[in-house]
Amino acid sequence: MNKPSEIHFLAERLKKQTSGEVMIDRADLGRYATDASIYQTMPLAVFVPKTAADIAAAIEIAREMGVPILPRGGGTSQCGQTTGAALVIDNSKYFRNSQNLDLEKLSIEVEPGMVLDTLNAQLKKHQIWFPVDVSTAGQATIGGMAGNNSCGSRSIAYGNMVHNVLGIDAWLADGQLTQFGLMQDAKGKALELGQFVQSLAVQHQAEIEAMWPKVMRRVAGYNLDIFNNQSERPYTNDGKVNLSHLLVGSEGTLAYFNKLKLQLAPLPKHKTLGVVNFTSFYKAMDSAQHIVKLGPSAVELVDRTMLDLSRSNPAFKSTIETALIDQGGKSPEAILLVEFSGDELAPLEKKVKELGELMADLGLPGSVVEMLDPSAQKNLWEVRKAGLNIMMSLKGDGKPVSFIEDCAVPLEHLAQYTQSLTEVFAKHQTRGTWYAHASVGTLHVRPILDMRRDGASKMREIAQEASELVRKYKGAFSGEHGDGICRGEWIQWQFGPKINEALKEIKHAFDPGNLFNPEKIVNTPKMDDSTLFRFPPNYKVTPLKTNLNWSAWNVQNNAVTEETSAPGTGKDPAEGFAKAAEMCNNNGHCRKFDAGTMCPSYRVTRDEKHVTRGRANTLRLALSNQLGPDAFTGDAVKEVMDLCVSCKGCKRECPTGVDMAKMKIEFLSHYKSKHGFTLRDKLIGYLPSYLHVISKSSVLTGLFNLRNHSQALAQVLEKFTGISAKRSLPAWRTDTVWQSNLGHVDLHSFNNANKPVVLWADTFNGAFESENIFSAVRVLEAAGYTVYIPRKEQGHFCCGRTYLATGMIDRAKESARELVNALYPFADKQIPIIGLEPSCILSLRDEFLVMDLGDKASLLAKNSFTFEEFLAKENKAGRFNPTLKPANKPILIHGHCHQKSFDVVKPMIDLLKLIPNAKPELIETSCCGMAGSFGYESEHMDVSMQMAGLQLLPAIEKAPDALLVADGSSCRHQIKDGASRQALHLAQILEMHLA
């Protein structure tokens, strides 16, 4: 079925007989070839169904053509379950609805593509939730969770997925839609299959009782023991057999889910958290068995490696340090997050006190951080949820590898098991990164291995030695994340040959033609089959001369000492650019909708190619010559970069540190160098150069402004420039900042001033919204600051962002170097440098550091601030205490994406709170959609407005009387076009409230 003609025939049939989307392009297939595991296999085709009828038709077509089927949700599996040479069917885009919510019985039916966080957001208004709270809740689909028998942090209280599924309607391999629920109610094919599996259970009863792990966290194989429960937590509360539990944990190998009926639970009204700090990892593991006796709803481990990595990440640093006894000192060897939940707060607060008393009894007095504030708890849990991905942020080819990751052992053996496994790692010249569901003895441990070199052989040896320990301590080899490829071959080791044969019989009874996800659970490949690796032995990167400096990624690491080599020594033929793209481990954190910024384009399109993961995968494939020659500067990469708005959300929010905005700059420079610059590129890129010619002439400004008053002229210009006629453009003006005497101060007196500040006038505020600069100066001068605005004889000092946005890196470097040289003398004297436009001033801390501008740029980065950032800092130091008039309107804030990326939105809120009676409210939104020139471009106009329409515009519509605050010029323009409202820079808001 690998012949191109057969694949095309399959695609044509799917297109004709369904309403779904069909993909067979090499780049599209490559984006579905990986999950969050170490494996990669190109699918035969990808199908995105819109309806249940589409799936039924696809199953029929695939069966007739002998094409295997692989169902896929978020693609976040860590063992290779969702990779395979098959027709991959993506449920996550359309097949994600819910129905039949029963508030009495606390149940609901959902389609398999429903994302857990989305479901719980719908349920929250009823004060209920689906409590299998996996760490990937923002990306994990219910179907995928059922396929893996997922567990989550609070399984000690709520059980695994299998304990919370009431029924599953699924298509069998013959296309028959079958209901699986209580066996006593079963009919037809479901009853027939149930009776067959029951006969196997009776036949192998002695083997089941002897070989089956007795821990709750056992997800290997099929759930043959539903007829003779072996778990410490029975499958059902009343002992009844539910046949849907045969499908839970089956990894899509037995049937294709149509809908799942779930058991819901009341949301706890209150939670408290005690964080125990340990100087010994062993002591942390040994303490878990005692802590669970207090009745917690969760006990979660975070080890020193994760603590250190979190503290080095600006997105997590401040939050993780709230959990530490010594916030300014060395990280403890481990912490345990111990949560208590219930309907009454007082007993839960008492539990935290009892935790402290218990730890004192165990020889660790004063080791507990009490965390009673709900928001502080939530923030810390978010960091814990990101733990697995934070650990993957290690630079270099050595990465924490998942294969013995979630072995589960009884709690009384947890400390001995972890100590023995640490000794195994040391024997093989590596170490493990740990975090765990300590409450149930499941350890997420990943030894650091270099899978491009000797990692595969070490993986095999470590797995064998770990398996001996699991057997010694009577645990389960697969405790949460499923079998897939990396643990499939260990099923026979776990259960023995007789049960393994029984599992094959179950597979054959359900799927005699081996249609569904073949070579998973039964007849599996070897875990170290190098032909299945993402980085096989023949993986090679195509040499590339980069235009930005990527040497910080071009390093190697030492698994034992934790040291990384010097920048530029990593032997990357792409000078570090390839390694930067390879930082993506496919965890899918970018596929989220509920919070943060990334990934704006995915939130609108729900297409894999328009998410950070899809872009990183495409870059990796192109750079390693897997998409054909010259793919890096071809259509495949251009297509995925097309809707990247360079929001920098991934720079902050991606746990593994993928910086797609910077990668887009690098790509554009090569693409444009090969294909040439358009007229629009030149109009945008050279804007800082020619704007002064126009602004000095009232005739020219009037002429250029005609375009905004004539739709016919706008439409004509759209054909030539590609700038949407539906957009208004910033109005040209002659009273620019540089035409005034504002900030024209004698440098000698300035350098000797009491409170000198440099206010850098950027292109956009200086030329088009000069009132913002004027307001900023008035606010600063009213507070006693002496303000200097740098000027030059021709033009102005520009950061070069318009050049970067159009791929003109050489011109951008010229502008940047000129700006650095102009501002450095002030930075050298520690005179603060302030900017009003976030994308411009924050470039000094970002792009300037990879443009080979030397030490001057590094010093400038440390001494440059956004307007609000500087004033908030000054206020805390007691140097900025303005007298302000009370607010008489609500204040709504929209944060610029780059402000969010550098965590400088909070200073806006802090400053606005200085205004008496003000209650500033931040709009929880992703990118506004304008994103510099993106929203002006005719081909992006619609998607730009869709981005704005997700959260920003609806929030503004609900607050007709509010003052709107937006520091980004593009954000203000989007609000003007989309809501017909005027948003103001924070400087103007402060000025209008000056007493």
C-alpha angles and dihedrals in degrees: 000000000000095000112114091230091056092047090050090049090052090050093048092051091050091049093049099042101039140042092227132110119262126201129185101151113124093239093050091049090048091057089058095041095087140046128182091296132089092259136097130185124164113238120229090232140338124233126190108194122205097195143021088253089059091056094046089052092047091052090051093048093046093049092050092049097041093242117150119232127223117189115210136188122173093341092232098129113134101205103054097263092138099047122089148117094269145099099287111210114201111208096177102083103055111353094078111104132127132213145167100040107188111197093185097053092029095231137129138181119229138178114244095251093063110121115229096232091048091052093048091048088057092047097046095083087062091049092242134109146181099255104204090105106186118185091244092057092135092059108019116103122216091239092054091046090053091045090055097034088235121203120188137198097296100048090120085070103030108021130226129310090273091060091055103045115095100179146346130209108204142168115242122215091268089059094254114144105224133186117226117192137112110359091225088064097040122126139180118347094000091056092045092052092043092053091048093053090045089056089053090050091053092045093052099035094123092049092048093052092047101041106029115102111242095214123104092232099073115122103155123123122347124322095256090153095069084101093049108024115220099171125103084235113050118231092242132023094231098041094248118144116244113195093202085073089071088066096045107094093014092117093223093299099116107037143347114254118236098175138344128216110217135199110231129201136208114265111248109250094215139021134187129190134206118190114203116205117209131194089197126053090205091055091052091054093044092051095057094079090057096042094056089062087071089067102245122177091221140011111187130181126218115182131211094261092057091043091053093046091048091050090052092052114081090212093061108022101093093042098049091048091060085070095056128092091211104038095178098042140069118312116259117246090251144345129209119213106212114190129190121191137182147116098282122059101203096063090048092052087050090053091058089052089050089052089057090049091049092051090050089053088051091054099264108104116176093018099119126090108204111218112185101152109100095216092051089050092049093050092050093048089053090057090047090051090053090050099105092050094043087059089054090060092086109126118230133048094289108092134170102264125209116224107103089027104127108027108156125213132175111276095244089063098042098100094046092047094051092047092050092047091050088056089052090054092049090051089058095046096253141092134221132241111220141200124147154179088245091178091070102027096252114142125199099205125162122183113216108248135167102229092189092063128016098343097105095056092046090048091057094047094046092048092053093050092044091052090056089054092048090053092045091054094040096242140139122264092210111042108160121342099059135239108280112146102318095057104021094096090052094064092086090047089053099045105021130241097290096055090041089058089049090054089053089052090052090051091050093048092053098034112019093169094051089238101146120073097319122209094031121116092350129045089008127176123246114279091235098047097140093203087071096051124111086222104036121178092267094054109128133170120226111240113256131182103217127211096208123053109258096165092118088070094042097086142107127225137216113229094206104041095032089226123140124211123247118288112275096026099098096097094235109160086210091058094247098314093103092048089051090056091044090059085085107096092182094249089146097223086143090065094083136122107178107069145001127029111279132123107013097168093049091052088060103037104025086210119143091224091060097055126086091249092053092050093048091049091050091050091048092050092046094047091050093050094247093128097050133268119325091006092143091069094034137094097277095065093036090056095054093044093048096087097034102118093193090238091154089223089132091052088067105022104039104096092212094049102247107171104197095168090062091043090054090056090053092047094047092052091057096039094050092044088058101037102029135239122288126223088256091053090054094045091052099036097048095041094111089055103048100033091084092058090055098040093054092060124065088197093056095043090051091048094050092046091057088081091070091054099046120062091188091056091046090053093049091049091048090063091054101036106026090231110138117254087211090069130081113221127223109276117251116232140182097215096077122158091255092057090058134070092239112140092004099146131162104255095221094056090040093056089051096045121121096236109016121178132176113223108198111209107217126205098262102043093036097052108024107022104029091156088075091059091046091050092049092052092050092050092048095045092047087059093051101261122141108225125207122186113198116229138179131204097252119032123330141281108277132185091221096239094140088055092049091050091057098042097256096134096159091056090044090054091052091053093044094050091050091051092047091051091049096049101035096083089059094045089049088058089046092245106155117248114212131193132186101203109072096206091053104042093041090054085075089066096041125024093023089064093060098043097081094248094144133225093324090069092050091053091046091052090057094048102043124094142177112248093253094042092055096046094046089052091048091049092054089050091051095246098109114053108146124187105237135185117238119268117250098185136052113262122221120191128204112192119218111239092242090051088055091047091056095037095243099129094090092064088061090057092044092053094046089052087064087071108091113249091008117140103182115198124201117222107229099226143137122227116333087228099240095091100173109298095349096092093047093058112101095226091052100042096098097045089046091058091044089057090051090047095058097074114329103066095040090052091050092048090055091055107051094161099045128113106240118218121195123155095194117088092213090049091053090050092050091051090049093050097039102038104019087234131126115237118196135213114249089247090063092047091053093045094052089054096049108124 
